[in-house]
Amino acid sequence: MKRITLLLILFIYSLLGFTQGTKAYIDSLINILPTIKSDSHKVEVLNSIAWDISYEDFQKGIDYSYKALILAKKINYEPQISRAYNCLGTIYADMGLHEDAIKFHLLALELNKKNNSPNGVASSYANISIVYANMENFEIAKNYLILARNQFDSLKSIMNRIKIDYALFTTYSHLNMPDSANYYLEEAFESADKVKGNTYMEATLYYHLSERELNKENYSDAILYLMKSEKLYEELLSSYDLFSVNHRYAEIYIKQEKYPQAISYLNKALDKYGANSTLSGKGDVYNRLSQCYSTIGEYQKAFDAQAQYMAIKDSIRNEKNQNRLIAMENKFKNEKSQLELENLKNLNQLQSAEIQKQNTQKIALGIGLLLMLALVFFIFRGYNQKKRANELITVQKQEVEKQKVIVEEKNKEILDSIAYAKRLQDAILPPSEVIKSTFNNSLIFYKPKDIVAGDFYWMQKAKDEVLFAVADCTGHGVPGAMVSIVCSNALNRTVKEFNITQPAQILDKVSELVEENFSTNESNVQDGMDISLCKLNFQTLSLEYAGAQNPVWIIRNNELLEYKADKQPIGKYTDRRPFTNHTIQLEKNDTLFLFSDGYADQFGGDNGKKLKTSNLKKILCSIQEVDMEKQLEFIKMNFERWKGDIEQVDDVCIMGIKV
């Protein structure tokens, strides 16, 4: 049977609609296979057999998958090529051959994208997350789950979204990120309210609630949710899930050091262990039993349980080794079969050519010596022409290779230069430790469109006051980054060299310095920046603000207050006026937001339109009840979800500070 190591993987398997056919059904498909005339129909049946038979026999599953793959490639039936890749990836994952599994799932993903199959793309993302979860690489598993979630969002597939949210809850729990884990669990709850009548879904909700309460050491609530989950799983006769429920009961009692009760539930879990349960899960139960028995002084039972645990570990190790041998043998066998087919094809071609040659010779002899001489002449001339053509092709190929090397070298030089530019730009950004030590409650969402950016954030401390800003320079990429370095340097000079600390006066001086930097005898560069600049007094909570095009937002009691900027940029401008200095008295728990226009200008959503500033305001107001770390997570996730597959249009920078 298939071996899956994590509960979240079983969730995704049910999500993708993976089902196991009966033996009678598989036999019927094998029996009708020789009678099928259509190659496309035959490929579909081969893939169905491969999937269903792999539940009982990995070797046969791989064998039928390769047969399907060879035939599907022969007739260029790409959806079935993708299906064969998917089956091979799943089988190799279950055999513990993770690299091969990822290779085949990535091939399936590439074909699904090419054929514009949103459901196939989502399934491939979920499949890849399964492999990384099997490898206990939860960080990468999380990334692919989020991609799958975004895809199912676009398909408006609520049931699949719920299951992905469960998997994200479990994954974030493994990553020890409880806030994010609980966020996705709450998302699953909200979605589940829209889908009533699914007993398995309801049972799973209660099971995850018990996990959350256990993590918070609310043992009575955890047991209450488990009891509800157990009742529903019993109605469904789901032995695997009842095995997990009893295991969870035991975890709760072990946490409370109630070892006799824990032992009772561990034994109940073993009673529920069945064909669909994982061998590694059974090993975990024996390991916990050994620890419990040892704690209460029953050393013989502890020894026996530990022996069972070690035997299971050996069995798993042996099974993995056996699986590797099976995979290698099948790979060799199927590659050999494909090679034999190619050789047979070449042999037939050679035989046909030989027969034709003999006939030609007979005709030539019959016609006579003159025709033979003419034939030799034409062959010789053709040979010379072909030789000259080959020589020309060789020269051209050498020139192409030479140009390719030059292009690759130039590309490397360009990338090295951009990487160095990024290091320079990173040097102008305040270190995250400095920002955190200055503002305990803060967030920064910084996402350049390219490797380097025109957006930057800036900060300078002075006793009980701190100056901070978010700036959006002209352009993005390398040109934007060059402008950002000039503008950041102008800010630093104004504060440190000219000792100016009032925001409006700072912007006046910075504008003068930037215009001076970009003015030459030969040309006048029009580059500059938009900026929100603030000065905060920690003792009085007095805020001074000045802005060039960019406002500052203050959210107070879920109401957004906007302080508008002067409608002129930093840099060369025809009708320049002194910047306006605003003084604002903040209140405790006010949240400030400074930002560039990249977030609001991003195209996306169902209709590929701009997000717009009005929607950004709603988003920021809606998340004020949670801490800044969770706000940052939501801002990031919402941007990726809105953007989807559309290219990022501009650099993005948002700074949030709660006082």
C-alpha positions in Angstrom: 0.0 0.0 0.0 1.0 3.6 -0.4 2.9 5.1 2.5 2.3 8.7 3.4 4.0 10.3 6.3 1.8 13.3 7.3 -1.8 13.9 7.9 -1.7 17.0 5.6 -0.6 14.8 2.7 -3.8 12.6 3.1 -5.8 15.9 3.0 -4.2 16.9 -0.3 -4.7 13.4 -1.8 -8.4 13.6 -1.1 -8.3 17.2 -2.5 -6.9 16.0 -5.8 -9.6 13.3 -6.1 -7.2 10.3 -5.8 -9.2 7.1 -5.6 -8.3 3.5 -5.7 -10.0 1.2 -8.1 -11.1 -2.4 -7.1 -9.1 -5.4 -8.3 -12.0 -6.5 -10.5 -12.1 -3.1 -12.1 -8.3 -3.2 -12.8 -8.6 -6.7 -14.2 -11.4 -5.6 -16.5 -9.2 -2.7 -17.9 -6.3 -5.1 -18.5 -8.5 -7.6 -20.3 -10.0 -5.0 -22.7 -6.5 -3.4 -23.4 -5.6 -5.7 -26.4 -9.0 -5.0 -28.1 -8.6 -1.2 -28.1 -7.9 0.1 -31.6 -7.6 3.8 -30.9 -4.1 4.9 -29.6 -5.6 7.8 -27.6 -8.1 5.6 -25.9 -5.4 3.0 -25.2 -3.2 5.7 -23.5 -6.1 6.7 -21.3 -6.7 3.1 -20.2 -3.0 2.5 -19.6 -2.8 5.6 -17.3 -5.9 4.4 -15.4 -4.4 0.9 -14.9 -1.1 2.5 -13.8 -2.7 4.7 -11.2 -5.0 2.0 -9.7 -2.6 -0.9 -9.8 0.2 1.1 -8.1 -1.8 1.0 -4.8 -0.9 -2.7 -4.6 2.3 -3.0 -6.7 4.7 -0.1 -7.3 6.6 -2.1 -10.0 3.5 -2.7 -12.1 2.4 0.9 -11.6 5.7 2.2 -13.0 5.6 -0.3 -15.9 2.1 0.8 -17.1 3.0 4.5 -16.6 6.0 4.2 -18.9 3.9 2.3 -21.5 1.4 5.1 -21.4 4.1 7.7 -21.6 5.8 6.2 -24.6 2.5 5.9 -26.5 1.3 9.3 -25.5 4.5 10.9 -26.7 4.3 9.0 -30.0 0.8 10.5 -30.7 1.6 13.8 -29.0 -1.3 13.5 -26.5 0.0 16.1 -24.0 -2.8 15.8 -21.4 -2.1 12.1 -21.0 1.7 12.7 -21.0 1.1 15.0 -18.1 -1.1 12.4 -16.4 1.7 9.7 -16.8 4.2 12.2 -15.3 1.9 12.8 -12.4 1.4 9.1 -11.7 5.2 8.4 -11.9 5.9 11.4 -9.5 3.3 10.1 -7.0 4.6 6.5 -7.1 8.2 7.6 -6.6 7.2 9.9 -3.8 5.5 7.0 -2.0 8.6 4.9 -2.5 10.7 7.7 -0.8 12.6 8.6 -4.1 12.0 12.3 -3.7 14.3 13.7 -6.4 12.7 11.5 -9.1 9.2 12.4 -7.8 9.9 16.2 -8.0 11.4 15.8 -11.5 8.2 14.1 -12.8 5.8 16.5 -11.0 7.7 19.5 -12.4 7.4 18.0 -15.9 3.6 17.6 -15.3 3.4 21.3 -14.1 5.2 22.6 -17.2 2.7 20.8 -19.5 -0.3 21.9 -17.5 0.9 25.5 -17.8 1.5 25.1 -21.5 -2.0 23.7 -22.0 -3.6 26.4 -19.9 -5.1 23.9 -17.4 -5.7 25.8 -14.1 -6.9 22.7 -12.3 -3.9 20.7 -13.5 -1.5 23.5 -12.4 -3.1 23.6 -8.9 -2.9 19.8 -8.6 0.8 19.9 -9.6 1.6 22.5 -7.0 -0.2 20.4 -4.4 1.7 17.2 -5.5 5.0 19.0 -5.2 4.1 20.2 -1.7 3.4 16.5 -0.8 6.9 15.5 -1.8 8.6 18.3 0.2 6.3 17.5 3.2 7.5 13.9 3.0 11.0 15.2 3.1 10.0 17.4 6.1 11.1 20.5 4.2 8.1 22.4 5.4 9.3 25.8 4.2 9.2 24.8 0.5 6.1 22.7 1.1 4.4 25.9 2.4 5.4 27.9 -0.7 3.9 25.4 -3.1 0.7 25.2 -0.9 0.3 28.9 -1.2 0.7 28.7 -5.0 -2.0 25.9 -5.0 -4.2 28.0 -2.8 -4.0 31.0 -5.1 -4.8 28.8 -8.1 -7.9 27.3 -6.4 -9.0 30.8 -5.4 -9.0 31.8 -9.1 -11.1 28.6 -9.8 -13.5 29.6 -6.9 -13.1 26.0 -5.6 -14.1 26.4 -2.0 -13.8 22.7 -0.9 -10.2 22.6 -2.3 -9.4 25.9 -0.7 -10.5 24.5 2.7 -8.3 21.5 2.4 -5.3 23.5 1.4 -5.9 25.9 4.4 -5.9 22.8 6.6 -2.6 21.7 5.1 -1.2 25.3 5.6 -2.3 25.2 9.2 -0.4 22.0 9.8 2.7 23.2 7.8 2.9 26.5 9.7 2.5 24.5 13.0 5.6 22.4 12.0 7.4 25.7 11.2 6.6 26.9 14.7 4.6 29.9 13.4 1.4 29.7 15.4 0.0 33.1 14.3 0.1 32.1 10.6 -1.1 28.6 11.4 -4.1 30.0 13.2 -4.8 32.5 10.4 -5.2 29.7 7.9 -7.3 27.6 10.3 -9.7 30.6 10.8 -9.8 30.9 7.0 -10.8 27.2 6.8 -13.6 27.8 9.4 -15.0 30.8 7.5 -15.0 28.9 4.2 -16.5 25.8 5.9 -19.5 27.9 6.9 -20.4 28.2 3.2 -20.2 24.4 2.7 -22.5 22.5 5.0 -23.2 18.8 5.2 -19.7 17.4 4.7 -19.2 15.1 7.6 -15.5 14.4 6.9 -14.8 18.2 6.7 -16.6 18.8 10.0 -14.7 16.0 11.7 -11.4 17.4 10.4 -12.3 20.9 11.7 -12.7 19.5 15.2 -9.5 17.5 14.9 -7.5 20.7 14.0 -9.2 22.6 16.7 -8.0 20.0 19.2 -4.4 20.5 17.8 -4.6 24.2 18.3 -5.9 23.9 21.9 -3.2 21.3 22.6 -0.5 23.7 21.4 -2.0 26.4 23.8 -2.1 23.8 26.6 -5.9 24.1 26.9 -6.2 20.4 27.5 -9.9 20.2 28.4 -10.9 22.1 25.3 -8.6 19.9 23.2 -10.3 16.7 24.6 -13.8 18.2 23.9 -13.0 18.8 20.3 -11.4 15.4 19.9 -14.5 13.7 21.2 -16.6 15.5 18.6 -14.1 14.6 15.9 -14.0 10.9 17.1 -17.8 10.6 16.9 -17.9 11.8 13.3 -15.0 9.7 12.2 -16.7 6.6 13.7 -19.8 7.4 11.6 -17.5 7.4 8.6 -15.7 4.2 9.7 -12.4 5.9 9.0 -9.8 3.7 10.7 -6.9 5.9 9.7 -8.4 9.0 11.3 -9.5 7.1 14.4 -5.9 5.9 14.7 -4.8 9.6 14.6 -7.5 10.6 17.1 -6.4 8.1 19.7 -2.8 9.1 19.2 -3.8 12.7 19.8 -5.6 11.7 23.1 -2.4 10.0 24.2 -0.4 13.2 23.4 -2.7 15.3 25.6 -2.3 12.9 28.5 1.4 12.7 28.1 1.6 16.5 28.3 -0.3 16.3 31.6 2.0 13.4 32.8 -1.0 11.1 33.1 0.8 8.1 31.7 -1.7 5.2 32.4 -4.4 7.1 30.4 -1.9 7.8 27.7 -0.9 4.1 27.5 -4.6 3.2 27.2 -5.1 5.4 24.2 -1.9 4.4 22.6 -3.1 0.8 22.7 -6.5 1.9 21.3 -4.6 3.5 18.4 -2.8 0.2 17.7 -6.2 -1.5 17.6 -7.3 1.0 15.0 -4.2 0.6 12.9 -5.2 -0.7 9.5 -4.2 -1.0 5.9 -4.6 2.7 5.3 -2.5 3.7 8.3 1.2 4.6 7.9 3.9 2.3 9.2 5.9 5.3 10.5 2.8 6.3 12.5 2.7 2.9 14.1 6.3 3.2 14.9 5.7 6.6 16.7 3.0 4.9 18.8 5.4 2.1 19.9 8.1 4.7 20.7 5.7 6.7 22.9 4.5 3.5 24.6 8.1 2.7 25.4 8.7 6.1 26.9 5.4 5.9 29.0 6.2 2.4 30.3 9.7 3.5 31.2 8.4 6.6 33.1 6.1 4.5 35.3 8.8 1.8 35.9 7.4 -1.1 33.8 10.7 -1.7 32.1 10.0 -5.0 30.5 7.0 -3.6 28.6 9.1 -0.5 27.7 11.8 -2.8 26.3 9.2 -4.8 24.3 7.6 -1.6 22.8 11.1 -0.3 22.0 11.9 -3.5 20.2 8.7 -3.2 18.1 9.7 0.4 17.3 13.2 -0.6 16.2 11.8 -3.5 14.1 9.5 -1.0 12.3 12.4 1.4 11.7 14.4 -1.5 10.1 11.3 -2.5 8.0 10.9 1.1 6.7 14.6 1.3 5.9 14.5 -2.1 4.1 11.4 -1.1 2.2 13.1 2.1 1.1 16.1 0.2 -0.2 13.8 -2.3 -1.9 11.9 0.5 -3.5 15.0 2.0 -4.8 16.0 -1.3 -6.4 12.6 -1.7 -8.0 12.7 1.9 -9.3 16.2 1.4 -10.8 15.2 -2.0 -12.3 12.0 -0.5 -13.9 13.8 2.6 -15.2 16.4 0.4 -16.8 13.8 -2.0 -18.2 11.6 0.7 -19.7 14.6 2.6 -21.1 15.8 -0.7 -22.6 12.3 -1.3 -24.1 12.3 2.2 -25.7 15.8 1.6 -27.1 14.8 -1.7 -28.6 11.8 -0.1 -30.3 14.1 2.6 -31.8 16.6 -0.1 -32.9 13.9 -2.2 -34.5 12.7 0.9 -36.4 16.2 1.7 -37.6 16.7 -2.0 -38.7 13.5 -1.9 -40.8 14.7 1.3 -42.4 18.1 -0.3 -43.2 16.5 -3.4 -44.7 14.2 -1.2 -46.9 17.2 0.8 -48.0 19.1 -2.4 -48.9 16.2 -3.8 -51.0 15.9 -0.6 -52.9 19.6 -0.5 -53.5 19.5 -4.0 -55.0 16.6 -3.1 -57.3 18.5 0.0 -58.4 21.6 -2.1 -59.2 19.4 -4.5 -61.3 17.9 -1.6 -63.2 21.3 0.0 -63.7 22.7 -3.3 -65.1 19.7 -3.6 -67.4 20.0 -0.1 -68.8 23.7 -0.4 -69.4 27.0 1.0 -68.7 26.2 4.5 -69.9 23.4 5.1 -67.4 25.7 3.7 -64.7 28.4 6.2 -65.5 25.8 9.0 -65.5 24.5 7.8 -62.1 28.1 7.8 -60.7 28.6 11.3 -62.1 25.5 12.7 -60.4 26.3 10.9 -57.1 29.8 12.3 -57.1 28.6 15.8 -57.9 26.0 15.5 -55.1 28.6 14.3 -52.7 30.8 17.3 -53.4 27.9 19.7 -53.0 26.9 18.1 -49.7 30.6 18.2 -48.6 30.8 21.9 -49.4 27.4 22.5 -47.7 28.6 20.6 -44.6 31.8 22.7 -44.5 29.8 25.9 -44.7 27.5 24.6 -41.9 30.5 23.8 -39.7 31.9 27.3 -40.2 28.5 28.8 -39.4 28.1 26.6 -36.3 31.6 27.6 -35.1 30.7 31.2 -35.5 27.3 30.7 -33.6 29.2 28.9 -30.8 31.7 31.8 -30.6 28.9 34.4 -30.5 27.1 32.3 -27.9 30.2 32.3 -25.6 30.5 36.1 -26.1 26.8 36.6 -25.2 27.1 34.4 -22.1 30.1 36.3 -20.9 28.4 39.6 -21.4 25.3 38.3 -19.6 27.4 37.2 -16.7 29.2 40.6 -16.5 25.8 42.3 -16.5 24.4 40.1 -13.8 27.5 40.5 -11.7 27.2 44.2 -12.1 23.5 44.2 -11.1 24.4 41.9 -8.1 27.0 44.4 -7.0 24.5 47.2 -7.4 22.1 45.4 -5.2 24.8 45.1 -2.5 25.3 48.9 -2.8 21.6 49.5 -2.5 21.1 47.2 0.4 23.8 49.2 2.2 21.6 52.4 2.1 18.6 50.6 3.8 18.5 50.7 7.6 19.2 47.2 9.1 16.1 45.4 10.3 17.6 45.1 13.8 17.9 48.9 14.0 14.3 49.4 12.9 13.0 46.8 15.4 15.0 48.3 18.2 13.6 51.7 17.4 10.0 50.7 16.7 9.0 47.6 18.6 5.7 47.4 16.8 6.4 47.9 13.1 6.4 46.3 9.6 8.2 46.8 6.3 6.9 45.2 3.1 9.7 45.8 0.5 9.4 44.0 -2.8 11.5 45.3 -5.8 10.2 44.6 -9.3 13.6 43.6 -10.4 16.9 42.7 -8.6 17.4 46.3 -7.6 14.8 49.0 -7.0 13.9 52.7 -7.2 11.9 52.5 -3.9 13.8 52.7 -0.6 13.0 53.3 3.1 15.2 55.5 5.3 15.7 56.3 9.0 17.9 58.5 11.2 17.7 58.7 15.0 18.3 61.8 17.1 17.9 61.5 20.9 14.2 61.2 21.7 13.2 61.8 18.1 13.5 59.7 14.9 13.3 60.7 11.3 11.9 58.0 8.9 10.7 58.0 5.3 9.5 55.9 2.3 10.7 57.1 -1.1 9.8 56.2 -4.7 12.4 57.3 -7.1 12.0 57.7 -10.9 12.1 54.4 -12.6 12.9 50.9 -11.3 15.6 48.3 -11.9 19.2 49.6 -12.3 18.2 53.2 -13.3 15.8 53.5 -10.3 18.5 52.1 -8.0 21.0 54.7 -9.2 18.6 57.5 -8.5 17.7 56.0 -5.1 21.4 56.1 -4.0 21.7 59.7 -5.0 18.4 60.6 -3.1 19.3 58.6 0.0 22.7 60.3 0.1 21.0 63.7 -0.2 18.8 62.9 2.8 21.8 61.8 4.9 23.8 64.9 3.9 20.9 67.2 4.8 20.5 65.8 8.3 24.2 65.1 9.2 26.1 67.8 7.3 23.6 70.7 7.3 21.9 69.7 10.6 18.4 70.2 9.3 15.8 68.2 11.2 12.4 69.8 10.3 10.8 67.5 7.6 9.7 70.4 5.2 13.1 72.0 5.4 14.8 68.7 4.8 12.7 68.2 1.6 13.6 71.7 0.4 17.3 71.0 0.9 17.2 67.5 -0.6 15.4 68.8 -3.7 18.1 71.4 -4.1 20.9 68.7 -3.8 19.2 66.3 -6.1 18.7 68.9 -8.8 22.3 70.0 -8.4 23.5 66.4 -8.8 21.5 65.8 -12.0 22.4 69.1 -13.7 25.3 69.2 -16.1 26.6 71.4 -18.9 25.4 69.0 -21.6 22.0 67.8 -20.3 19.4 68.3 -17.6 18.2 65.0 -16.1 14.6 65.1 -14.9 14.9 62.3 -12.4 13.9 62.7 -8.7 11.6 61.1 -6.2 8.3 61.2 -4.4 8.6 60.8 -0.6 6.7 60.7 2.7 9.0 62.0 5.5 8.1 62.0 9.2 9.7 63.0 12.5 8.4 61.4 15.7 9.0 62.5 19.3 8.7 59.3 21.5 8.1 61.3 24.7 5.3 63.6 23.5 4.0 61.5 20.6 4.2 64.6 18.4 4.6 63.8 14.7 5.9 66.2 12.1 5.3 65.3 8.4 6.1 66.7 5.0 5.5 64.9 1.7 6.4 65.2 -2.0 3.4 63.6 -3.8 3.1 60.8 -1.2 0.7 61.2 1.8 0.9 59.7 5.3 -2.1 57.6 6.7 -2.9 57.3 10.4 -5.4 54.7 11.5 -7.1 55.6 14.7 -10.0 53.5 16.2 -10.5 51.8 12.7 -10.8 55.3 11.1 -8.3 56.3 8.5 -6.9 59.9 8.6 -5.0 61.1 5.5 -2.5 64.0 5.6 -1.9 65.0 2.0 1.5 65.8 0.4 2.5 68.8 -1.7 1.9 68.2 -5.4 5.5 68.6 -6.4 8.4 66.0 -6.6 11.9 66.1 -5.3 14.2 67.2 -8.1 13.8 69.6 -11.1 10.3 71.2 -11.2 9.2 74.3 -12.9 6.9 75.9 -10.3 8.6 74.9 -7.1 7.3 76.1 -3.7 8.6 75.5 -0.2 7.3 72.2 1.2 4.5 72.3 3.9 5.3 71.1 7.4 2.4 69.4 9.2 2.3 68.9 13.0 0.1 66.0 14.3 -0.6 64.9 17.8 -0.7 61.1 17.9 -2.6 59.0 20.4 -1.6 55.7 21.9 -2.3 52.7 19.5 -2.4 54.9 16.4 -0.9 53.2 13.4 1.1 55.2 10.8 1.5 54.0 7.2 4.0 55.4 4.6 4.1 53.8 1.2 5.0 54.1 -2.5 2.4 53.7 -5.2 3.5 50.2 -6.3 1.0 48.2 -4.2 -2.0 50.2 -5.3 -1.0 50.3 -9.0 -0.5 46.5 -9.2 -2.8 44.9 -11.9 -4.5 41.6 -10.9 -7.7 40.1 -9.5 -10.4 38.4 -11.6 -10.4 41.2 -14.3 -6.8 42.2 -14.4 -7.4 45.7 -13.1 -5.4 48.0 -10.7 -5.9 47.3 -7.0 -6.3 51.1 -6.4 -5.6 53.3 -3.3 -9.2 53.0 -2.0 -8.9 49.2 -1.7 -5.5 49.5 0.0 -7.1 51.7 2.6 -9.8 49.1 3.2 -7.2 46.3 3.5 -5.1 48.2 6.1 -8.2 49.2 8.2 -9.5 45.6 8.1 -6.3 44.1 9.8 -5.8 46.5 12.7 -7.1 44.0 15.3 -4.0 41.8 14.8 -0.4 42.4 15.6 2.1 43.9 13.1 3.7 40.5 12.3 0.4 39.1 11.2 -0.5 42.3 9.4 2.7 42.0 7.4 1.9 38.3 6.5 -1.5 39.4 5.3 -0.2 42.3 3.3 2.3 40.0 1.6 -0.2 37.2 0.9 -2.9 39.6 -0.4 -0.4 41.1 -2.8 0.6 37.7 -4.2 -3.1 36.6 -4.4 -4.1 39.8 -6.2 -1.1 39.7 -8.6 -1.6 36.0 -9.5 0.3 35.2 -12.7 0.4 38.9 -13.8 3.9 40.4 -13.9 4.7 42.9 -11.0 4.5 46.4 -12.5 6.5 48.5 -10.1 8.6 48.4 -6.9 6.6 48.1 -3.7 7.4 49.5 -0.3 5.1 49.9 2.7 6.2 51.0 6.2 3.8 50.6 9.2 4.4 51.8 12.8 2.2 51.4 15.8 2.8 53.9 18.6 
